[in-house]
Structures are given as C-alpha cells and as structure tokens.
Amino acid sequence: MNVSDEDQGQGLKAWVKLNWSDHGFLRVLWTHLYQIAPDVWRSNQPGPRRIEAYANMGFKSVLRLRAPKRDSIFLMEERACAAHGLTLHNVQISGGLLTDTKNLLTLLDTFKIIEKPFVMHCKSGIDRTGLAAFLYLLAETDTPPEIARQQLSFKYLHVKATRHGILDHMADSYLAAYRESGIDLRSWIETLYDKPALTSAYQESKRGT
C-alpha cells in the first residue's frame, strides 16, 4: 500500500467514525448554528464540508470543547481547518460533570486571544457549548447575567433534568454570588468556584427531589 492509499484508508475510517459512532450523520443538515455575539457563534461538531462552509462564511477560528485526544475525528477536524485557513483551538470542558478550575481559566484566556469570527462547538452543541457560550457572554460582553444564562436552555435543547443539570447548578451558583456581591466571573472561578463542594451540593439537591 502506498502513502496515498494509506491516507485514503485512514480518511475513510475517520469518515465512518465521524458519521456513525459519533452520530455525524444526524448533523449533516442539523448544524445547530447560532450567533451569540458579534463574530461569535455556537454549533455542534462540524465535519470537513461544514468547516469549508465556515471558511467561506469568513470564520477565522474554531474552538473545540471536546477531549483533545488525537483520534480520527480530531485529526479530520484539524486537517480540514488547516486546509481552509482556520485556526483550531482546543479547550476541554465537561458536560455531565463540572470542569476543573484550570480548564475554565484556560477557556477564558482563549476567549481573549482567539481570532474572530469564530465558532465554538462540542459534539451536539447543547451542553458544553451552552456553558461556554454563557461564560463567553459574561467574560467578554456586557450581556446581563440573566440573559447570558439563557444559553443553557431548551431553546438549544439543553434539559436541566438530565445529568447535564449540574451545569445549571454551576451557572446559578455564580449568579447568586454575583447578585450578592457583584463579583466578576474570573474572580469567582479563581476564589469561590469549588468543584467538589458544588458537585456535592448538586447531588444532595437531586436526592431531595
């Protein structure tokens, strides 16, 4: 097998994984693409054709919120971004669990340096992307916190009653602190965000329902 044949074989494996095990076939027409701020968008996992479309729309960067494992799906996205001149950033955050403080601060730092227009995504563009969109609006815009909070809502198919409700608990915990003291998001994450304590409180609240 020559190099070209090997590349084609790897490409086919990546395509199969993206479209079947990663449910990419559901996202061919369903992009879940929404603009959340000037030059800032949210979506679900894009395939190579959609990345090409994003480049044609003028996007400069892609912010991937999934695990940074270099599997076939990641490599396909990396190659597609490189082929069409988009810079790919990767900051992993969690959907059914809370994210480590370090990753949250890295995400805020990325918001400050990423070239716009950009699109952020996880797999389905619902939970992790909703949290990231909420954090972006708080950190980088003058959006009222209650309005930013709507990025985690059923409009984007986010359902609080699922295990992803822990993200609502985190968001509401920040909003409570903000209303009490006016603390900004970064300061809250650096000084008051306590992943184990918030997780424990969320689990206790679920047991009480």
N, C-alpha and C positions, 0 to 999 in steps of 0.2 A: 504493500500500500504506500503510495507516495504522499507527500505532505498535503497536497491539495485534497486527496481522497480522505485523509485523516481529519482535516479541518471540516470537510463536509459531513463526515460521520459524527464528529463532536457537535457540529451545528444542529444536525438532526436530533441528536439526543437532547440538546438544550431546548429545542423547539417542542419536543414531545413532553419534556418535564414541565416547561412553562405552561403549556396548554392543557395538560391533563392532571398531573399530580399537583400543580399549583393553580389549577382551575382557570387558566388563562383564556380558555375558550368562552367563558362567561363574560370576559372583559373585552372581547373584540368590538362590540358595539356599545357596551356599557362602560364608559370611561370614568364616570363619577367625578367629572372635572368641574370644579367650582372656583371662581375667583374670590379670594377672601380679603384682599387689599390691593392697592395699585401694584401691578407687576408681580403679584404673589398668588399662586394657585395651589389647589389640593386635588389629588386624584388617586385612583387605585394603581396597581402595578402596571406600568406601560410595557408593551412589547416593542420590538425593534421598529415596526412600522409606525407606531404611535410616537416613538421618540423622534423619528424622522419628521412626523407631522408637527411635533412640538418645535423642532428646529425651524421648520418652515413658518411657524407662527411667530418666531422671533425669540423663543426661550433661549436663555444663555446657560442655565444650570438646572440640575436635577438633584433634589435632596432625598435620598433613600433612607427610610427609617427602620428598615429590616435588619436582621442579623448580618454582619459583614462577612459571613462565610463565603469563600470563593468557590461557590458551586456553579453549575452550568447557567442557572438563571442570572446570578450576579454577573458572570463573565459575559453573557449575552447583552445585558444592560450596559456594562462597561464598554464593550466594543461598539455598541450602537451609539452611545453618547460620544465616544471618540470619533467615530466615523462622521458624525454630523456636527461636531464642534461644540458640544455641550460639556460642561464640567460636571462630573459626578461627585457628590459629597455623600458620605455615609455616616450617620449617627444612629446607633441602635437605641430605640426606646421600646418599652413593653406595653402590651395591650391588656392582658389579663392579670398582670402584676404591676407593682409600682417600679419605676425606673430608679437606678442609683443616682445619687446626687451628682456625681462626676459626669454622667452622661447628660443629665439635664442642663448642667452648666456648659458642657460642650455644645449642646444644641443651641443655647442662647448665643454663644460665641460665634457659631456658624451663621446664625441669622444676621450677624453684623458684617460678615465678610463675603457672603455669597453674592455672586453677581446676578442681577435681575435683568429681565424677568426670570423667575424660577418656579418650579413646581415641586411640591413635596408629596411623597407617597409612602404607603406601607403595602400590604397585599391587597386589601379590599378598599382602602381609602376611607375607612369608617372610624375605627377606634384610635389607633396610634396616630393616624393623620389628624384626627379630630383634636386630640390632645396637643399635638404640635401646633396646629392652627390656633388653638386657644392661647398657647404660650407665645406664639409669634405676635398676635394682636396685642397682648399685654405688654410684651417687651419692646416692640418696635413701632407701635402706633398709639394714638390717643383714644382708642376704642374703649368705651366704658366696660368695666369687667363683666357686668351682667350681659352685655351684648356679645362680648368675646366668648362667654360661657356657652352660647348657643352653638358653637362649633361642635360641641358634644350633645347632639340632639337627634331626634328621629328624622329630622329633615335629611340628615346624612346617613340614616339607617342605624344610628347608634342606639342601642337599647340598654337602658340603665339596669334593668332587671337581670341581665346576664352577668357573667363573671367580669365583664368589662366595666361594670358599675363601680369598680374600685377607682377608675379614672374620674368619675363624677365625684367620688368622695374626696379625692385629692384636690380637684378644682374647687369644690365647695369649701374645703378647709382653707385654701388660700383666700377665697372671697370673704370668709368670716374674719380672717386676720386683717385683710385689707379694710374692711368696714370698721374694724375696731381701732386700728392704728394708722391706716394709710400706707402700710409697708409696701414697698415695690417688690416685684416678682423675684428678681435676683437676690435681694436681701432675704426674702422669705425662704428661698431654696437654700441659701448659704447658712442661715441661722436657725430656722424653725422647722424646715422640712425634715421629718423623721420617718424614714421609710418603715422600719419595724413598728413604730407606735401607730402610724396611720393604718398600716395593714391590720394590726391587731384590733384597732377601733372599728375598722370596716367589717372584719369578720365577726366581731361581737354584735354589731348592728344587724348583720344578716341573721345571726342566731335569734335575735329578738323579734324578727318579723314572722 
